[in-house]
């Protein structure tokens, strides 16, 4: 009976947290890249017309982000049709914000579910273990609070589609391989599952900006680990012969998928070189590497979120090493070493991905996201293990108290900040109701833009998008005449 009560309370807490997050997402303003991806802008049209960047190979075509078709395709189609579909129940303006909130909460829920699966080692979503693992992870997803340092769901919905969603899909791809290697589950050889994994791998490769680098790092570590494990000590054989033998001992499905996804990643990076951003770099690679320590320092020290998370992980690891010496904990600790090595290699690869002025120190919460996910996993699996395995009830209750205290820090840090899009909604309402072709907005807020629009020509794409969303009956331009107090 007590277990059922706890189970019910945990479910209610998860639902309450996700509902709170949903309302927070609903309050965010629209970002300045939406119109370009949805209308779409001239720079996006070549991407949508050439999914695999063939024109880069055949014509040496140069255009923005030629290796991110599925990110643009998903974003373009969702926001072209979702707001229209929701207009049967809400007003056109509200349908846009509702579409943003729905997409964000679905992506957030996907990541929580996947992390819980990685932590508990099975796919039973209706179980006490799954709920326990989920409640550990839920508070770490910050909509406000520590979001600028350890955020996963970006306030800008475009970034959420280009960073968090591809990471979630990549985690989904690797899940069966992780379960097979770490939890000794059998990897399905069903042709339907294999086709699904192959399709998912293609979808993920030509997606967000971080994915090819993550895949190549994971593949390198996987082959390196297995080469060490299977490497023959027969000194009479040549080095390359022993390497070949060690590769042949890798399970065939692993070998096929990891080689295939690695080769596709190399191709994705190759066609990604024909991105105009790389032709206007104003910071050398050496200078980018010099900025990494500063980026790490600001990321990890400006707010206590990461400090609390890393400290709790360290304490958990100390307890595990000190009091729980068994095969399971040895596997967990060994896995952590590989996660640490992945983090190091990933950080060293980041400067090769180009430089953007809005990311002056290379490392920022969005580029650091794969490592953040890894830290969430490390916290979740060690905390879950200790809650399930501390033998003495009094000590377990004390430990659970500190877990609750830790979770409360993140819960209370994630302040509401509701109605951040209030003035933008008012501006959109004025545009919608105006009979003028060029509408003057007397507000200091941004309207579907990164900055205030002072020239009507700058609202060209936005005007087309408002017409697509049926907020206006025909295309209208707008501009902000002066800075008015909010």
VOPAGU-2260 file (C-alpha; in pm, 1 decimal, decimal comma):
REM VOPAGU-2260
SITE   aa  ch    i         X         Y         Z
SITE  UNK   A    0       0,0       0,0       0,0
SITE  UNK   A    1     280,6     245,2      93,0
SITE  UNK   A    2     459,4     162,8    -233,7
SITE  UNK   A    3     141,6     239,2    -431,4
SITE  UNK   A    4      97,1     570,7    -250,8
SITE  UNK   A    5     458,9     668,1    -327,1
SITE  UNK   A    6     408,7     557,8    -689,0
SITE  UNK   A    7     100,6     779,4    -717,9
SITE  UNK   A    8     273,0    1078,7    -555,7
SITE  UNK   A    9     570,1    1049,5    -792,6
SITE  UNK   A   10     340,4    1040,1   -1096,3
SITE  UNK   A   11     156,1    1349,6    -972,4
SITE  UNK   A   12     486,8    1531,4    -919,6
SITE  UNK   A   13     602,3    1446,1   -1272,2
SITE  UNK   A   14     272,3    1561,9   -1421,9
SITE  UNK   A   15     285,6    1882,6   -1214,1
SITE  UNK   A   16     642,5    1958,6   -1325,8
SITE  UNK   A   17     565,9    1894,8   -1692,8
SITE  UNK   A   18     248,1    2105,8   -1669,0
SITE  UNK   A   19     450,4    2386,9   -1514,4
SITE  UNK   A   20     707,4    2356,4   -1794,1
SITE  UNK   A   21     429,8    2363,9   -2053,5
SITE  UNK   A   22     292,3    2692,5   -1916,0
SITE  UNK   A   23     646,9    2833,1   -1914,1
SITE  UNK   A   24     696,6    2730,0   -2277,8
SITE  UNK   A   25     362,4    2887,4   -2363,9
SITE  UNK   A   26     491,0    3220,8   -2232,6
SITE  UNK   A   27     799,9    3246,9   -2454,0
SITE  UNK   A   28     818,2    3498,1   -2740,4
SITE  UNK   A   29     870,4    3389,3   -3100,5
SITE  UNK   A   30    1227,7    3387,4   -3226,9
SITE  UNK   A   31    1383,3    3560,4   -3524,4
SITE  UNK   A   32    1465,2    3246,4   -3725,4
SITE  UNK   A   33    1110,3    3112,4   -3749,1
SITE  UNK   A   34    1001,0    3295,9   -4062,1
SITE  UNK   A   35    1317,8    3199,1   -4250,4
SITE  UNK   A   36    1261,4    2830,5   -4183,7
SITE  UNK   A   37     885,3    2823,2   -4239,3
SITE  UNK   A   38     812,5    3054,6   -4536,4
SITE  UNK   A   39    1101,6    2968,2   -4626,3
SITE  UNK   A   40    1383,2    3219,8   -4686,2
SITE  UNK   A   41    1586,1    3205,3   -5007,4
SITE  UNK   A   42    1881,4    3061,4   -4815,1
SITE  UNK   A   43    1668,2    2772,1   -4687,2
SITE  UNK   A   44    1509,6    2677,0   -5021,3
SITE  UNK   A   45    1822,8    2495,1   -5152,2
SITE  UNK   A   46    1832,6    2286,0   -4833,8
SITE  UNK   A   47    1469,9    2174,7   -4868,9
SITE  UNK   A   48    1521,9    2105,8   -5240,4
SITE  UNK   A   49    1833,1    1889,3   -5193,3
SITE  UNK   A   50    1798,1    1658,8   -4887,4
SITE  UNK   A   51    2140,6    1496,3   -4914,8
SITE  UNK   A   52    2339,9    1786,5   -5055,6
SITE  UNK   A   53    2402,4    1617,1   -5391,2
SITE  UNK   A   54    2447,3    1955,5   -5557,3
SITE  UNK   A   55    2748,7    2017,0   -5333,9
SITE  UNK   A   56    2915,2    1714,3   -5492,0
SITE  UNK   A   57    2797,0    1761,4   -5849,3
SITE  UNK   A   58    2798,3    2143,2   -5877,1
SITE  UNK   A   59    3008,3    2255,3   -5580,6
SITE  UNK   A   60    2700,9    2445,5   -5461,6
SITE  UNK   A   61    2746,4    2677,6   -5164,6
SITE  UNK   A   62    2453,7    2760,3   -4938,5
SITE  UNK   A   63    2383,9    2769,0   -4561,6
SITE  UNK   A   64    2373,4    2436,6   -4375,8
SITE  UNK   A   65    2358,5    2190,5   -4669,0
SITE  UNK   A   66    2380,4    1893,3   -4427,3
SITE  UNK   A   67    2076,9    1978,2   -4209,8
SITE  UNK   A   68    1782,0    1892,1   -4434,9
SITE  UNK   A   69    1577,1    1695,6   -4182,1
SITE  UNK   A   70    1608,8    1964,8   -3914,4
SITE  UNK   A   71    1469,4    2222,6   -4157,4
SITE  UNK   A   72    1214,8    1980,7   -4301,9
SITE  UNK   A   73    1076,3    1887,8   -3959,3
SITE  UNK   A   74    1064,9    2249,0   -3842,9
SITE  UNK   A   75     919,3    2376,5   -4172,3
SITE  UNK   A   76     637,7    2122,1   -4192,5
SITE  UNK   A   77     544,6    2127,9   -3825,0
SITE  UNK   A   78     504,6    2504,9   -3806,7
SITE  UNK   A   79     343,2    2532,7   -4146,3
SITE  UNK   A   80      56,8    2302,4   -4049,5
SITE  UNK   A   81      36,1    2267,4   -3667,9
SITE  UNK   A   82     -88,3    2624,2   -3600,0
SITE  UNK   A   83    -353,5    2586,8   -3873,9
SITE  UNK   A   84    -470,8    2259,3   -3721,8
SITE  UNK   A   85    -502,9    2415,2   -3376,8
SITE  UNK   A   86    -709,2    2707,4   -3503,2
SITE  UNK   A   87   -1024,1    2497,3   -3470,5
SITE  UNK   A   88    -993,0    2534,2   -3092,3
SITE  UNK   A   89    -793,6    2857,0   -3038,6
SITE  UNK   A   90    -745,3    3192,3   -3210,8
SITE  UNK   A   91    -477,0    3216,3   -3484,5
SITE  UNK   A   92    -227,0    3407,8   -3268,8
SITE  UNK   A   93    -273,5    3171,0   -2975,2
SITE  UNK   A   94    -234,6    2871,5   -3208,7
SITE  UNK   A   95     123,9    2971,9   -3284,7
SITE  UNK   A   96     228,9    2993,2   -2920,3
SITE  UNK   A   97      40,7    2673,7   -2843,2
SITE  UNK   A   98     223,8    2495,9   -3127,4
SITE  UNK   A   99     556,8    2610,0   -2982,1
SITE  UNK   A  100     466,8    2489,5   -2633,0
SITE  UNK   A  101     338,6    2151,4   -2755,8
SITE  UNK   A  102     653,2    2081,8   -2958,9
SITE  UNK   A  103     880,3    2178,6   -2669,3
SITE  UNK   A  104     699,3    1966,6   -2410,7
SITE  UNK   A  105     694,5    1664,8   -2644,8
SITE  UNK   A  106    1070,8    1695,8   -2702,4
SITE  UNK   A  107    1127,2    1743,6   -2327,6
SITE  UNK   A  108     915,5    1435,4   -2251,5
SITE  UNK   A  109    1101,6    1232,1   -2516,4
SITE  UNK   A  110    1437,2    1312,8   -2354,0
SITE  UNK   A  111    1308,8    1231,5   -2003,9
SITE  UNK   A  112    1167,7     896,7   -2120,4
SITE  UNK   A  113    1489,8     805,4   -2301,8
SITE  UNK   A  114    1708,4     900,9   -2004,4
SITE  UNK   A  115    1485,5     689,5   -1778,6
SITE  UNK   A  116    1524,0     392,8   -2015,7
SITE  UNK   A  117    1902,1     435,3   -2016,3
SITE  UNK   A  118    1903,4     451,1   -1636,1
SITE  UNK   A  119    1681,3     153,4   -1549,3
SITE  UNK   A  120    1798,0     -75,1   -1827,5
SITE  UNK   A  121    1456,8    -184,6   -1958,0
SITE  UNK   A  122    1169,4     -50,4   -2162,2
SITE  UNK   A  123     885,2     -94,7   -1912,6
SITE  UNK   A  124     735,0     251,4   -1909,0
SITE  UNK   A  125     459,6     152,8   -1663,7
SITE  UNK   A  126     674,3      56,2   -1367,7
SITE  UNK   A  127     792,6     191,9   -1035,4
SITE  UNK   A  128    1154,9     190,6   -1157,1
SITE  UNK   A  129    1070,9     400,6   -1462,8
SITE  UNK   A  130     877,8     654,5   -1255,3
SITE  UNK   A  131    1160,4     671,5    -999,5
SITE  UNK   A  132    1421,3     733,1   -1269,4
SITE  UNK   A  133    1199,9     995,0   -1435,5
SITE  UNK   A  134    1137,2    1193,9   -1115,8
SITE  UNK   A  135    1513,0    1217,5   -1064,6
SITE  UNK   A  136    1563,6    1369,8   -1408,9
SITE  UNK   A  137    1257,2    1594,6   -1439,3
SITE  UNK   A  138    1379,3    1886,1   -1218,4
SITE  UNK   A  139    1705,2    1913,5   -1414,8
SITE  UNK   A  140    1520,2    2042,1   -1721,3
SITE  UNK   A  141    1527,3    2415,5   -1668,8
SITE  UNK   A  142    1300,6    2644,0   -1868,7
SITE  UNK   A  143    1430,9    2949,5   -1683,6
SITE  UNK   A  144    1654,0    2931,7   -1375,3
SITE  UNK   A  145    1981,3    2766,6   -1478,3
SITE  UNK   A  146    1873,7    2739,0   -1842,8
SITE  UNK   A  147    2138,9    2978,7   -1974,6
SITE  UNK   A  148    2409,8    2742,6   -1846,6
SITE  UNK   A  149    2264,5    2391,7   -1851,3
SITE  UNK   A  150    1950,5    2429,3   -2060,4
SITE  UNK   A  151    1820,6    2157,9   -2291,9
SITE  UNK   A  152    1489,0    2300,0   -2411,8
SITE  UNK   A  153    1574,7    2637,1   -2560,3
SITE  UNK   A  154    1337,7    2935,2   -2519,5
SITE  UNK   A  155    1376,1    2980,7   -2897,1
SITE  UNK   A  156    1175,2    2700,8   -3054,3
SITE  UNK   A  157    1399,4    2696,8   -3363,1
SITE  UNK   A  158    1699,2    2605,8   -3148,7
SITE  UNK   A  159    1496,8    2334,3   -2975,2
SITE  UNK   A  160    1428,4    2172,5   -3312,7
SITE  UNK   A  161    1795,3    2198,2   -3414,8
SITE  UNK   A  162    1961,8    2089,9   -3088,5
SITE  UNK   A  163    1740,1    1908,9   -2836,8
SITE  UNK   A  164    1528,0    1713,6   -3087,9
SITE  UNK   A  165    1821,2    1568,2   -3289,9
SITE  UNK   A  166    1993,5    1471,2   -2963,2
SITE  UNK   A  167    1679,7    1290,4   -2851,2
SITE  UNK   A  168    1656,8    1103,7   -3181,6
SITE  UNK   A  169    2025,5    1012,5   -3159,3
SITE  UNK   A  170    1968,0     874,9   -2807,9
SITE  UNK   A  171    1679,9     671,0   -2949,3
SITE  UNK   A  172    1907,5     527,8   -3217,8
SITE  UNK   A  173    2177,1     425,5   -2968,8
SITE  UNK   A  174    1934,2     287,8   -2706,5
SITE  UNK   A  175    1918,0     -73,6   -2835,5
SITE  UNK   A  176    2297,7     -85,3   -2869,0
SITE  UNK   A  177    2340,8      50,8   -2516,4
SITE  UNK   A  178    2093,0    -200,3   -2376,3
SITE  UNK   A  179    2276,2    -483,5   -2550,8
SITE  UNK   A  180    2624,2    -378,3   -2438,1
SITE  UNK   A  181    2553,7    -247,8   -2088,6
SITE  UNK   A  182    2248,7    -445,1   -1978,7
SITE  UNK   A  183    2309,0    -762,5   -2180,7
SITE  UNK   A  184    1980,1    -737,5   -2370,2
SITE  UNK   A  185    1960,0    -913,6   -2703,8
SITE  UNK   A  186    1981,6    -684,5   -3006,1
SITE  UNK   A  187    1684,7    -762,9   -3230,2
SITE  UNK   A  188    1774,6    -900,3   -3572,4
SITE  UNK   A  189    1420,7    -846,2   -3698,3
SITE  UNK   A  190    1438,2    -696,1   -4046,4
SITE  UNK   A  191    1170,6    -440,1   -3952,0
SITE  UNK   A  192    1379,4    -315,8   -3656,9
SITE  UNK   A  193    1693,6    -303,1   -3872,1
SITE  UNK   A  194    1515,9     -97,0   -4140,4
SITE  UNK   A  195    1380,7     137,5   -3872,0
SITE  UNK   A  196    1728,8     186,2   -3725,6
SITE  UNK   A  197    1874,8     249,2   -4069,5
SITE  UNK   A  198    1605,1     504,6   -4148,2
SITE  UNK   A  199    1654,7     672,3   -3810,3
SITE  UNK   A  200    2030,0     690,1   -3867,3
SITE  UNK   A  201    1979,1     871,1   -4199,9
SITE  UNK   A  202    1724,9    1105,8   -4042,9
SITE  UNK   A  203    1961,8    1189,2   -3757,5
SITE  UNK   A  204    2275,3    1238,2   -3968,3
SITE  UNK   A  205    2126,8    1515,1   -4181,7
SITE  UNK   A  206    1983,7    1696,9   -3884,6
SITE  UNK   A  207    2123,2    1922,3   -3611,4
SITE  UNK   A  208    2469,5    2082,6   -3622,2
SITE  UNK   A  209    2620,3    1869,8   -3343,0
SITE  UNK   A  210    2518,6    1522,6   -3457,8
SITE  UNK   A  211    2794,7    1414,9   -3704,2
SITE  UNK   A  212    3069,2    1510,1   -3457,4
SITE  UNK   A  213    2897,1    1324,8   -3172,9
SITE  UNK   A  214    2854,5    1012,5   -3386,4
SITE  UNK   A  215    3215,7    1006,9   -3503,2
SITE  UNK   A  216    3338,8    1051,4   -3145,3
SITE  UNK   A  217    3118,5     767,2   -3017,7
SITE  UNK   A  218    3217,6     539,9   -3307,0
SITE  UNK   A  219    3587,3     608,6   -3253,1
SITE  UNK   A  220    3557,3     528,2   -2882,1
SITE  UNK   A  221    3352,6     215,1   -2951,5
SITE  UNK   A  222    3603,2      74,6   -3204,7
SITE  UNK   A  223    3894,9     177,8   -2984,3
SITE  UNK   A  224    3741,3       3,1   -2681,9
SITE  UNK   A  225    3670,6    -314,1   -2875,8
SITE  UNK   A  226    4011,0    -313,8   -3043,3
SITE  UNK   A  227    4168,7    -314,2   -2698,7
SITE  UNK   A  228    3929,1    -583,2   -2576,7
SITE  UNK   A  229    3971,1    -819,7   -2871,9
SITE  UNK   A  230    4328,9    -733,2   -2966,8
SITE  UNK   A  231    4538,8   -1046,1   -3002,1
SITE  UNK   A  232    4856,9   -1069,8   -2796,7
SITE  UNK   A  233    5017,9   -1305,2   -3047,9
SITE  UNK   A  234    5333,1   -1108,3   -3128,6
SITE  UNK   A  235    5408,3   -1330,7   -3427,6
SITE  UNK   A  236    5125,7   -1162,6   -3615,7
SITE  UNK   A  237    5150,0    -814,6   -3761,2
SITE  UNK   A  238    4988,2    -518,6   -3588,1
SITE  UNK   A  239    4741,6    -461,9   -3870,5
SITE  UNK   A  240    4649,4    -830,9   -3881,4
SITE  UNK   A  241    4564,5    -820,0   -3510,3
SITE  UNK   A  242    4360,6    -503,8   -3562,8
SITE  UNK   A  243    4168,8    -676,1   -3844,0
SITE  UNK   A  244    4101,3    -976,8   -3620,4
SITE  UNK   A  245    3973,0    -752,3   -3340,4
SITE  UNK   A  246    3737,6    -574,7   -3583,1
SITE  UNK   A  247    3603,8    -908,0   -3712,5
SITE  UNK   A  248    3514,0   -1007,1   -3357,1
SITE  UNK   A  249    3279,7    -710,1   -3320,6
SITE  UNK   A  250    2913,5    -821,2   -3360,4
SITE  UNK   A  251    2813,8    -784,9   -3725,4
SITE  UNK   A  252    2511,0    -562,9   -3661,4
SITE  UNK   A  253    2723,5    -327,5   -3452,5
SITE  UNK   A  254    2990,9    -321,4   -3719,6
SITE  UNK   A  255    2738,5    -253,1   -3995,4
SITE  UNK   A  256    2550,9      26,9   -3819,5
SITE  UNK   A  257    2851,3     197,4   -3662,7
SITE  UNK   A  258    3045,7     193,9   -3989,2
SITE  UNK   A  259    2743,7     306,4   -4189,9
SITE  UNK   A  260    2653,4     592,7   -3957,5
SITE  UNK   A  261    3019,1     698,9   -3933,3
SITE  UNK   A  262    3062,5     708,9   -4311,9
SITE  UNK   A  263    2740,3     907,1   -4346,3
SITE  UNK   A  264    2865,5    1146,0   -4077,6
SITE  UNK   A  265    3189,0    1200,3   -4270,0
SITE  UNK   A  266    2984,2    1272,1   -4581,1
SITE  UNK   A  267    2762,0    1511,4   -4384,7
SITE  UNK   A  268    3065,4    1699,1   -4254,3
SITE  UNK   A  269    3214,9    1707,9   -4603,2
SITE  UNK   A  270    2913,5    1869,5   -4769,8
SITE  UNK   A  271    2876,9    2093,0   -4462,6
SITE  UNK   A  272    3207,9    2256,5   -4559,4
SITE  UNK   A  273    3024,7    2434,8   -4843,0
SITE  UNK   A  274    2854,2    2654,8   -4588,1
SITE  UNK   A  275    2919,4    3029,1   -4639,1
SITE  UNK   A  276    2981,6    3067,9   -4266,2
SITE  UNK   A  277    3320,0    2898,0   -4309,4
SITE  UNK   A  278    3422,2    3151,9   -4572,3
SITE  UNK   A  279    3396,0    3448,0   -4336,9
SITE  UNK   A  280    3569,6    3323,8   -4024,0
SITE  UNK   A  281    3720,6    3613,0   -3828,8
SITE  UNK   A  282    3885,2    3401,5   -3561,3
SITE  UNK   A  283    4157,3    3144,3   -3624,9
SITE  UNK   A  284    4127,4    2787,4   -3500,1
SITE  UNK   A  285    4415,3    2848,6   -3257,9
SITE  UNK   A  286    4232,9    3147,8   -3109,2
SITE  UNK   A  287    3916,1    2941,0   -3075,9
SITE  UNK   A  288    4102,9    2678,7   -2872,4
SITE  UNK   A  289    4239,9    2952,2   -2648,6
SITE  UNK   A  290    3883,6    3062,2   -2571,1
SITE  UNK   A  291    3762,4    2720,0   -2455,7
SITE  UNK   A  292    3887,2    2751,1   -2092,4
SITE  UNK   A  293    3704,0    3082,9   -2057,4
SITE  UNK   A  294    3387,9    2927,9   -2200,9
SITE  UNK   A  295    3408,0    2637,1   -1957,6
SITE  UNK   A  296    3473,5    2870,0   -1666,0
SITE  UNK   A  297    3168,8    3088,5   -1738,3
SITE  UNK   A  298    2948,3    2788,0   -1807,4
SITE  UNK   A  299    3034,1    2601,9   -1487,6
SITE  UNK   A  300    3074,7    2884,7   -1237,7
SITE  UNK   A  301    2828,7    3167,9   -1308,7
SITE  UNK   A  302    2536,2    2983,0   -1150,7
SITE  UNK   A  303    2529,7    2697,9    -901,0
SITE  UNK   A  304    2335,0    2453,4   -1119,8
SITE  UNK   A  305    2632,1    2270,2   -1268,2
SITE  UNK   A  306    2826,6    2295,4    -942,9
SITE  UNK   A  307    2541,0    2125,1    -752,2
SITE  UNK   A  308    2498,1    1858,6   -1019,5
SITE  UNK   A  309    2866,4    1770,1   -1047,8
SITE  UNK   A  310    2909,3    1774,8    -668,0
SITE  UNK   A  311    2619,6    1531,5    -621,8
SITE  UNK   A  312    2762,0    1301,6    -890,6
SITE  UNK   A  313    3104,1    1304,8    -719,2
SITE  UNK   A  314    2944,3    1221,8    -381,5
SITE  UNK   A  315    2745,5     938,8    -541,4
SITE  UNK   A  316    3057,3     797,5    -704,6
SITE  UNK   A  317    3244,2     813,6    -373,3
SITE  UNK   A  318    2963,0     622,7    -196,3
SITE  UNK   A  319    2949,1     363,5    -473,7
SITE  UNK   A  320    3327,6     308,5    -467,7
SITE  UNK   A  321    3341,3     300,5     -88,6
SITE  UNK   A  322    3043,7      79,1      -8,8
SITE  UNK   A  323    2923,4    -100,2    -323,3
SITE  UNK   A  324    3190,1    -309,9    -489,7
SITE  UNK   A  325    3020,6    -546,2    -732,7
SITE  UNK   A  326    2999,8    -621,1   -1103,7
SITE  UNK   A  327    2715,5    -373,1   -1163,8
SITE  UNK   A  328    2892,4     -77,9   -1003,1
SITE  UNK   A  329    3216,1    -164,1   -1181,8
SITE  UNK   A  330    3029,4    -145,1   -1513,3
SITE  UNK   A  331    2879,4     190,4   -1414,9
SITE  UNK   A  332    3217,0     333,6   -1314,7
SITE  UNK   A  333    3379,3     200,1   -1630,9
SITE  UNK   A  334    3102,8     361,1   -1835,8
SITE  UNK   A  335    3169,2     693,1   -1662,3
SITE  UNK   A  336    3532,2     680,4   -1773,3
SITE  UNK   A  337    3421,3     649,9   -2134,8
SITE  UNK   A  338    3170,2     932,3   -2090,9
SITE  UNK   A  339    3453,4    1146,7   -1955,2
SITE  UNK   A  340    3672,8    1058,4   -2252,1
SITE  UNK   A  341    3385,4    1138,6   -2488,2
SITE  UNK   A  342    3343,6    1479,5   -2320,4
SITE  UNK   A  343    3714,0    1555,2   -2363,8
SITE  UNK   A  344    3723,7    1457,1   -2731,4
SITE  UNK   A  345    3397,6    1635,7   -2803,2
SITE  UNK   A  346    3524,4    1961,7   -2651,5
SITE  UNK   A  347    3846,5    1933,7   -2851,7
SITE  UNK   A  348    3644,4    1897,6   -3173,3
SITE  UNK   A  349    3417,1    2196,7   -3108,2
SITE  UNK   A  350    3651,7    2468,8   -3240,7
SITE  UNK   A  351    3662,3    2289,2   -3577,0
SITE  UNK   A  352    3290,2    2355,5   -3619,7
SITE  UNK   A  353    3335,3    2723,2   -3694,9
SITE  UNK   A  354    3294,4    3044,1   -3499,9
SITE  UNK   A  355    2985,5    3259,1   -3443,2
SITE  UNK   A  356    2985,4    3599,3   -3277,2
SITE  UNK   A  357    2693,3    3515,6   -3050,9
SITE  UNK   A  358    2898,8    3223,4   -2915,8
SITE  UNK   A  359    3223,2    3409,6   -2839,6
SITE  UNK   A  360    3383,7    3140,0   -2623,2
SITE  UNK   A  361    3290,9    2842,1   -2847,6
SITE  UNK   A  362    3139,4    2657,9   -2551,4
SITE  UNK   A  363    2788,4    2759,2   -2460,0
SITE  UNK   A  364    2491,9    2575,2   -2312,4
SITE  UNK   A  365    2375,5    2463,9   -2660,3
SITE  UNK   A  366    2711,4    2327,5   -2782,6
SITE  UNK   A  367    2767,8    2174,7   -2437,0
SITE  UNK   A  368    2431,7    1994,8   -2448,2
SITE  UNK   A  369    2563,0    1640,2   -2519,9
SITE  UNK   A  370    2783,6    1662,2   -2210,4
SITE  UNK   A  371    2495,6    1804,1   -2007,5
SITE  UNK   A  372    2283,4    1503,8   -2109,3
SITE  UNK   A  373    2572,2    1278,5   -2005,3
SITE  UNK   A  374    2585,2    1445,0   -1662,2
SITE  UNK   A  375    2207,4    1402,3   -1624,3
SITE  UNK   A  376    2255,1    1032,1   -1696,8
SITE  UNK   A  377    2545,4     997,9   -1453,3
SITE  UNK   A  378    2343,2    1164,1   -1177,2
SITE  UNK   A  379    2034,0     959,7   -1258,4
SITE  UNK   A  380    2194,3     615,8   -1274,2
SITE  UNK   A  381    2402,3     657,2    -956,6
SITE  UNK   A  382    2116,4     807,9    -757,5
SITE  UNK   A  383    1874,1     542,5    -882,5
SITE  UNK   A  384    2121,2     266,6    -794,5
SITE  UNK   A  385    2179,1     396,6    -441,9
SITE  UNK   A  386    1808,1     444,0    -369,2
SITE  UNK   A  387    1742,1      88,2    -483,0
SITE  UNK   A  388    2040,7     -71,8    -308,3
SITE  UNK   A  389    2117,8     107,6      20,5
SITE  UNK   A  390    2037,6    -172,4     266,3
SITE  UNK   A  391    1965,1      12,4     590,2
SITE  UNK   A  392    1632,6     197,0     587,5
SITE  UNK   A  393    1749,0     478,4     812,8
SITE  UNK   A  394    2044,4     555,9     583,5
SITE  UNK   A  395    1825,4     521,6     273,6
SITE  UNK   A  396    1571,2     767,8     414,3
SITE  UNK   A  397    1852,2    1013,5     492,3
SITE  UNK   A  398    1990,2     976,3     139,6
SITE  UNK   A  399    1643,6    1026,0     -12,6
SITE  UNK   A  400    1607,7    1342,8     196,9
SITE  UNK   A  401    1924,8    1484,8      38,6
SITE  UNK   A  402    1800,3    1383,4    -309,2
SITE  UNK   A  403    1475,8    1572,2    -241,4
SITE  UNK   A  404    1676,4    1871,1    -118,9
SITE  UNK   A  405    1891,6    1859,6    -433,1
SITE  UNK   A  406    1584,2    1838,5    -657,6
SITE  UNK   A  407    1424,3    2128,0    -471,4
SITE  UNK   A  408    1718,4    2353,2    -557,7
SITE  UNK   A  409    1645,5    2305,1    -928,1
SITE  UNK   A  410    1269,2    2319,3    -886,0
SITE  UNK   A  411    1272,6    2653,7    -704,0
SITE  UNK   A  412    1545,1    2797,2    -928,3
SITE  UNK   A  413    1322,1    2748,6   -1232,3
SITE  UNK   A  414    1117,5    3064,3   -1169,3
SITE  UNK   A  415     793,2    3120,1   -1363,6
SITE  UNK   A  416     857,2    3430,8   -1580,2
SITE  UNK   A  417     508,4    3404,3   -1727,3
SITE  UNK   A  418     373,0    3644,5   -1992,1
SITE  UNK   A  419     711,8    3719,3   -2149,7
SITE  UNK   A  420     529,2    3726,9   -2485,0
SITE  UNK   A  421     251,0    3958,8   -2363,0
SITE  UNK   A  422     359,1    4265,7   -2561,1
SITE  UNK   A  423     445,4    4061,7   -2867,2
SITE  UNK   A  424      89,2    3923,5   -2865,6
SITE  UNK   A  425     -48,4    4276,5   -2844,8
SITE  UNK   A  426     169,8    4376,9   -3141,2
SITE  UNK   A  427      52,7    4076,1   -3345,6
SITE  UNK   A  428    -306,8    4158,3   -3260,2
SITE  UNK   A  429    -258,2    4513,1   -3387,9
SITE  UNK   A  430    -104,9    4383,6   -3712,5
SITE  UNK   A  431    -393,4    4138,8   -3749,0
SITE  UNK   A  432    -664,6    4400,2   -3704,2
SITE  UNK   A  433    -501,6    4684,0   -3897,3
SITE  UNK   A  434    -633,1    4782,1   -4238,9
SITE  UNK   A  435    -297,6    4934,0   -4336,2
SITE  UNK   A  436     -43,1    4756,2   -4557,1
SITE  UNK   A  437     238,8    4885,6   -4337,2
SITE  UNK   A  438     163,2    4879,8   -3965,8
SITE  UNK   A  439     341,8    5091,3   -3704,6
SITE  UNK   A  440     412,6    4906,6   -3378,2
SITE  UNK   A  441     460,4    5134,5   -3079,5
SITE  UNK   A  442     623,5    4881,8   -2852,5
SITE  UNK   A  443     972,5    4805,5   -2728,9
SITE  UNK   A  444     938,2    4426,2   -2764,4
SITE  UNK   A  445    1066,1    4210,4   -3048,7
SITE  UNK   A  446     806,6    4072,0   -3290,5
SITE  UNK   A  447     913,2    3751,5   -3467,7
SITE  UNK   A  448    1263,2    3894,1   -3468,5
SITE  UNK   A  449    1589,8    3897,3   -3277,2
SITE  UNK   A  450    1589,7    4277,2   -3272,4
SITE  UNK   A  451    1337,6    4557,4   -3303,1
SITE  UNK   A  452    1234,7    4610,8   -3665,4
SITE  UNK   A  453    1280,9    4973,6   -3772,4
SITE  UNK   A  454    1251,4    4929,1   -4150,8
SITE  UNK   A  455     929,9    4775,5   -4295,9
SITE  UNK   A  456    1137,4    4585,6   -4554,0
SITE  UNK   A  457    1291,8    4385,0   -4271,1
SITE  UNK   A  458     948,1    4236,6   -4193,6
SITE  UNK   A  459     896,7    4093,9   -4544,7
SITE  UNK   A  460     933,6    3727,3   -4446,6
SITE  UNK   A  461     745,5    3780,0   -4121,4
SITE  UNK   A  462     456,8    3934,3   -4313,4
SITE  UNK   A  463     441,6    3628,7   -4540,4
SITE  UNK   A  464     445,6    3399,6   -4237,4
SITE  UNK   A  465     159,8    3585,0   -4065,1
SITE  UNK   A  466     -43,6    3536,6   -4382,2
SITE  UNK   A  467      40,9    3163,5   -4389,3
SITE  UNK   A  468     -71,4    3135,9   -4026,4
SITE  UNK   A  469    -397,4    3321,9   -4112,7
SITE  UNK   A  470    -317,6    3589,4   -3856,0
SITE  UNK   A  471    -355,8    3837,2   -4141,9
SITE  UNK   A  472    -575,7    3797,7   -4449,1
SITE  UNK   A  473    -301,9    3927,2   -4676,4
SITE  UNK   A  474      64,2    4017,6   -4642,2
SITE  UNK   A  475     134,8    4313,3   -4417,5
SITE  UNK   A  476     463,9    4475,3   -4331,3
SITE  UNK   A  477     535,0    4641,5   -4000,1
SITE  UNK   A  478     797,2    4840,9   -3816,7
SITE  UNK   A  479     858,7    4994,9   -3475,4
SITE  UNK   A  480     852,2    5370,2   -3485,4
SITE  UNK   A  481    1013,6    5438,6   -3148,7
SITE  UNK   A  482    1109,3    5274,2   -2822,0
SITE  UNK   A  483     813,0    5278,7   -2590,2
SITE  UNK   A  484     833,4    5163,7   -2229,5
SITE  UNK   A  485     712,8    4811,2   -2174,8
